[in-house]
Amino acid sequence: MGAPNIFRVVSARVSLLATLVAIPLLAGCSLDLARSTACDGNNFDKVTLQPGCSTMCAQEPCSVYFHMPGGEGELLVRGRAFDIGEYPAGQTVFLGSYWHGSHVFTVEGVDVPPAYLSVGGGADGGMNIGM
């Protein structure tokens, strides 16, 4: 037996440190909606947004779902230049399908940040710029 292999000791300590750091970070992924601004979805042709979220969708059309902020009654969701609709507070709702471009979603009457979405290429994989 001799002195322990320094590589094994350092490797074990790095692994332990990585585990101790990763556990709280992974736990943060399950925080309730009020404290999290993470976007959900596969980001290919469907996303689920919420206030404060910013993401992209790689394919058009992109199906957009939205976690409405908590509260009571219905809240108005607005796009960049028009009203999208009124939806029940605290629910996940379907806002529709969106095509190439940059989209902003705000919720009227509550103090929450906007959500942002960028939609990329079309069915042919291109960006459809100028078409």
Phi, psi and omega in degrees: 000151176216200177294147179297148178296120184301327179297317179295320180296312180296317180299317179295320180290322177295318178298317179296316179297317179298320179295315181295328178282321185291325183301308178296325179295316178293324177297327178297335179293339183256014177299153181292161187304326184294335182252355185247144175240025180286143174269147177248160172127170181275350178059014175267298179225014180205136176222157171238117182259171170203166180306135179087359183269144176222122183209179176230158176238127188282336187234148174246150353291153180251120177283125185245122173251155185219126173281110179288144176296157179293168180141200179234153177078202182252146179239144181274127174258130181243146171268194181298321185228005183205160175283134178271319177159172176258135185223154182293136178299144175079003182252161170263124187235158177266121181267349179121189179251138184236146182253180185319133176137187180252131184232142179237137179235123178240155177245119182283145173085359176226152182269079178229150180287158178291164172250145183237141179223134171244129179250129184266226193302165179265193183300332180272004179087355181273176181270352179057034179283129178078013180259000000 
